[in-house]
């Protein structure tokens, strides 16, 4: 399925949606270095609450689009070693930098110099990944390669059941966070 919008109109919409996304990151205070760092220090759970809310809202949208026949899943191979290593590198980078890629760009939009410096580090990391890809493909990505797999096939549970479990975990997390008093 393709969007009924293309060319210049698609570019204008991309800019508008990008602006709206950045504005929402600022309003949610997740484009703030202190908010992100304090998440890792277990002092401020704003990032966790925003991310869980985004996952739940996005999940409802995806389930509705799939159920309505307006979208379909495009499943990539589950390369478990590559995912574990990439996730670890991403996490270390996020702790050291204080931003994830999206919040870094939003922080740059508000004039953050250290976000701009770190952004060039992300670009350098992307270049190094591209240059080392042949070696990574042969020595990392090919290890623990499970093929095209989704949790419903792995667990035997339906999409809706798994989403219900995720929603229940999110609600428990929200309640625990509110009771802990560690929300800014």
C-alpha positions in Angstrom: 0.0 0.0 0.0 1.3 3.4 -0.8 0.3 6.8 0.4 -2.0 8.8 -1.8 0.4 11.7 -1.4 3.7 12.0 -3.2 6.2 14.6 -4.4 6.2 18.0 -2.9 3.1 17.4 -0.8 4.8 14.4 0.8 7.9 16.5 1.6 5.7 19.2 3.1 3.8 16.6 5.2 7.2 15.1 6.4 8.3 18.5 7.6 5.0 19.2 9.4 5.0 15.8 11.0 8.6 16.1 12.0 7.9 19.5 13.5 4.9 18.1 15.4 7.0 15.2 16.7 9.7 17.5 17.9 7.2 19.8 19.6 5.6 16.8 21.3 9.0 15.6 22.5 9.6 19.1 24.0 6.1 19.2 25.6 6.7 15.8 27.1 10.1 17.0 28.4 11.9 14.0 26.8 14.1 16.3 24.7 15.8 17.4 27.9 19.2 16.1 28.8 18.4 16.1 32.5 15.1 14.2 32.0 16.9 11.5 30.1 19.9 11.2 32.4 17.6 11.1 35.4 15.7 8.2 33.8 18.9 6.2 33.9 19.5 7.4 37.5 16.0 6.1 38.4 15.1 9.6 39.6 12.6 10.7 36.9 10.4 8.2 35.0 9.0 10.7 32.4 10.8 9.0 29.5 9.5 5.5 30.5 5.9 6.9 30.8 6.1 8.7 27.4 7.6 5.7 25.7 5.1 3.2 27.1 2.2 5.6 26.1 3.6 5.9 22.6 4.0 2.1 22.3 0.4 1.6 23.4 -1.1 4.2 21.2 1.0 3.1 18.2 0.1 -0.5 19.0 -3.6 0.3 18.9 -3.1 2.0 15.5 -1.1 -0.9 14.0 -3.6 -3.5 15.2 -6.5 -1.4 13.8 -4.7 -0.9 10.4 -3.8 -4.6 10.1 -7.3 -5.7 11.2 -8.8 -3.3 8.7 -6.6 -4.6 5.8 -5.0 -1.2 5.4 -1.5 -2.4 6.3 0.5 -5.6 6.6 3.5 -6.7 8.6 6.9 -6.5 6.9 9.0 -8.9 9.0 12.7 -8.7 9.1 15.0 -11.5 10.1 15.5 -11.9 13.9 19.3 -11.6 14.1 19.6 -12.0 17.9 23.4 -11.4 18.3 23.3 -8.3 16.1 20.2 -7.0 18.0 21.8 -7.6 21.4 25.1 -5.9 20.4 23.3 -3.0 18.7 21.0 -2.5 21.7 24.0 -2.5 24.0 25.9 0.1 21.9 22.8 2.2 21.6 22.2 2.1 25.4 25.7 3.0 26.2 25.6 5.8 23.7 22.4 7.1 25.1 23.7 7.1 28.7 26.9 8.9 27.7 25.2 11.3 25.3 22.0 11.9 27.3 19.8 11.7 24.2 18.5 9.1 21.7 18.6 10.1 18.0 15.1 11.6 18.0 15.4 13.6 21.2 18.9 14.8 20.1 17.4 16.4 16.9 14.6 18.0 18.9 17.2 19.3 21.4 19.3 20.7 18.5 16.1 22.5 17.4 16.0 24.3 20.7 19.6 25.3 20.4 21.5 22.7 22.4 25.2 22.8 21.4 26.1 19.5 23.1 23.2 17.8 21.2 24.7 19.1 17.9 28.2 17.8 18.8 26.7 14.4 19.7 24.7 14.3 16.5 28.0 14.4 14.5 29.1 11.4 16.6 25.9 9.6 15.5 26.8 10.4 11.8 30.3 9.1 12.4 28.9 5.9 13.9 26.6 5.4 10.9 29.6 5.8 8.5 31.7 3.3 10.5 28.8 0.9 10.5 28.4 1.2 6.7 32.2 0.8 6.2 32.3 -2.3 8.4 29.1 -3.9 7.2 30.7 -6.7 5.1 32.6 -7.9 8.1 29.6 -7.5 10.4 27.3 -9.3 7.9 29.7 -12.3 7.9 30.7 -12.4 11.5 27.9 -10.9 13.6 24.6 -10.7 11.7 24.9 -14.3 10.5 25.3 -15.6 14.1 22.1 -16.5 16.0 20.0 -15.7 12.9 16.5 -17.0 13.6 14.9 -15.9 10.3 11.6 -14.1 10.0 9.9 -14.5 13.4 7.3 -12.7 15.4 6.3 -13.2 19.1 2.8 -14.6 18.2 4.5 -17.5 16.3 7.2 -17.9 19.0 4.7 -17.9 21.9 1.5 -19.2 20.3 -0.3 -16.2 21.6 -2.3 -13.9 19.3 -1.4 -10.3 18.5 -4.3 -9.0 20.6 -3.3 -11.2 23.6 0.3 -10.0 23.5 -0.9 -6.4 23.2 -3.2 -7.0 26.2 -0.2 -8.3 28.3 1.9 -5.3 27.2 -1.0 -2.9 28.2 -1.3 -4.6 31.6 2.4 -4.3 32.2 2.3 -0.7 31.2 -0.6 0.0 33.6 1.2 -1.7 36.5 4.4 0.3 35.6 2.3 3.6 35.6 0.8 2.8 38.9 4.1 1.9 40.5 5.8 5.0 39.1 3.0 7.3 40.5 3.1 5.6 43.9 6.9 5.9 44.1 6.6 9.7 43.7 9.6 9.7 41.2 7.8 11.6 38.5 8.9 15.1 37.8 
